[in-house]
Amino acid sequence: MTAAQLPALDGEIRDGRHVMAVRVYYEDTDFSGIVYHANYLRFMERGRTNFLRLLGADQRGLFEEAAKEAPGFAFVVRSMALEFRKPARMDDVILVTTAPAEVKGASITLHQTVTRGDDLLVEAQVRVAFVSGGRARPIPKALRLAMAGGSAAGAPG
């Protein structure tokens, strides 16, 4: 199979938002058969990672430029607020959606949702900081603009 024939394992970016399907497996559930609450953190981490991966795949030059400005850069979770609304169960296919809510100088706030069909299961606000050399650094402007996805909330500031 060529890369073009493979399913979108990392999800896809649509209208500035990253959308990724996840199947719930037995290992994701607790004794009652519902998804263990901490596993939603894993699903959302995978969504954030794949959002950056796909952004980098589409904007490879931006990541290379950022690496020149801030060698060894990384994004680290600074804070997170979650609201658990409904449970997911084994064999459910859920969608993890990640969208930039606010992009600032050295951090980005992401709005993440986990849904099953029309049901909102989990909602989160996640603030990640851009670090290099063990310290918070300003996100390079080109990368900041790409992550903002052209949204008004992500306007450079």
N, C-alpha and C positions, 0 to 999 in steps of 0.2 A: 504494500500500500504506500502511496505517496502521501506527503504531508497534507495535500489538498483533499485526499480521500478520508483522512482520519477524522473521527468526531472531534468536536471542540472540547477536548479534555479540560482545558483551562478556562472554559466559559468564553464569553465574548463581550466586547464593549459595544453597547447600543445607546445612542443618544447621550454619550458622556457618562453612562453608568455601566458598571461591570455586572454581568448576570451569569451565574454559574449554577448548574443543576447538580444536586448531590442526592444519591440514594442512601437511605438509612438502612444500615446493616444491624444484625443482632448485636455485634460488639459495641454499637453506639447507644444501646438501650440499657436500662436498669432492670431490676427484678420485676417491675410492673409492666415492662414492655414498651415504655415510653423513652424518648431520648433523654439520657442523663444530662442535666443542665450544663455541665462543664463542656460537653461535646459541642454545644453551639459555639463556644469560643474557638474550637478547632475549625469548625466549618467557616466561621467568619474570618479567621486568620488565613485560611486557604483562599478565601475570596479576596482579601487585601493583597496577598502575595501574587495571585494570578492577575489582579488588576494592574499591579506594577509590572509584572512580567509582560503582559500584553501591551501596556503603554510603552515599555522598552522595546518590544518587538516592532511596534509601529513607529517608534521615535528613537531608534538605536543611537543616532547621533547625539540626542539630548542626554542620554545616560553616559555616553563617552565624554561629553563636555562637562557634565556634573562630576564625573570621576577625576577630571583634570583639576577642577576647582576645589574639590573636597575628596581627596584620595581615601579609599576605604569607607565611603559613606554608607549609611544604613538608616532605615526608619525604625524607630522603637516606640512601642505603645507607652504613652504618657498618662492617659486616663481613659476610662471606659464607663459608660452608664448603660445598663441593659434593662429592658422591660420584657419579662416573659409573659406571653398572653395565652397561648394554646400549645398543647403538646404535639410533637410529631411521633410517629410510631414506626416500627420496623416495616421495611419495604416502601415507605412513603418516598416519593421523589419531591424534594424541596428545592426552592430557588433561593440562593444567597445573592442579594443585590447590594452592591457597594457603589456609593456616589459621593463625590466630594461635596461637602457642605460649606466649608470655609477653608481657604488656603491663605496662610499668613507667611510672614518672613521665614520662620524656622519650623513651622508646624502646619499640619493639615488636619482638619476635622472631617471625618467620614461618617456618613449616615449609612447604616447597614440594616437590612431587613432579611428575615428568613420567612418565606411564605410557602404555603401549600395551596395551589389553586388561588382562590380569592381570600383565603384565610391568612391573616398576619399572625405568625407564631412568635417571633422575637423581633424586637427593634433595639438598635444600639446606636449610640453616638461614641465614636472612637477618635481620640486625639493622638496623633503620632508626631513625634519630633524627628527632625533631620539631624543626624549626628555624624561627625567625622573627627577622628582622633580623640574619641571619648567625650567630646563636647558638642553641645547644640550649636549648629551653624545655620546661617541663612540658606534656604533652598535656592539653588541657582535659578535665576529668573526664567530661563527658557523651560526648565523642568517644572517650575511652579505654574507657569501658564499652561503647559500641557496637562498637568494634573487637574487644573481648574476646569478643563474641558470647555472653556468658553462660557461657563455659567456666570451669572451675575454675582452669585455668592462667592465665586472663586476669583473675582477680580483682584488683580495684584494690589497689595497694600503695603 
